[in-house]
Amino acid sequence: MRFVFGLMRRKIMRLAAEREVSYSFLFVRPDGDQLSEIVILLSQERIRPVIDKVSSFGEAKEALEYLVQGRSKGKIVVKMKNII
């Protein structure tokens, strides 16, 4: 597994260096403490998710079909409710 991620990492690190940005990969598990730490990092803007597409709940099926194609360049977000 490390070998595969190592190969993938080389291209990503090269592209990040070309754009003068930093990149790191984080494995997340469904753990309340870890998720709380991620919320803090997000609020401090120390990490920033890459969002490819935002869809309404009514477009969830199409969003999943898009995700399955494997062409997304970031997270696919499905809005559950409009916040006013």
Secondary structure in CASP SS format (residue, H / E / C, confidence):
PFRMAT SS
TARGET T0000
AUTHOR 0000-0000-0000
METHOD secondary structure of the structure
MODEL  1
M C 1.00
R H 1.00
F H 1.00
V H 1.00
F H 1.00
G H 1.00
L H 1.00
M H 1.00
R H 1.00
R H 1.00
K H 1.00
I H 1.00
M H 1.00
R H 1.00
L H 1.00
A H 1.00
A H 1.00
E H 1.00
R C 1.00
E C 1.00
V C 1.00
S C 1.00
Y C 1.00
S C 1.00
F C 1.00
L C 1.00
F C 1.00
V C 1.00
R C 1.00
P C 1.00
D C 1.00
G H 1.00
D H 1.00
Q H 1.00
L H 1.00
S H 1.00
E H 1.00
I H 1.00
V H 1.00
I H 1.00
L H 1.00
L H 1.00
S H 1.00
Q C 1.00
E C 1.00
R C 1.00
I C 1.00
R C 1.00
P C 1.00
V C 1.00
I E 1.00
D E 1.00
K E 1.00
V E 1.00
S E 1.00
S E 1.00
F H 1.00
G H 1.00
E H 1.00
A H 1.00
K H 1.00
E H 1.00
A H 1.00
L H 1.00
E H 1.00
Y H 1.00
L H 1.00
V H 1.00
Q C 1.00
G C 1.00
R C 1.00
S C 1.00
K C 1.00
G C 1.00
K E 1.00
I E 1.00
V E 1.00
V E 1.00
K E 1.00
M C 1.00
K C 1.00
N C 1.00
I C 1.00
I C 1.00
END
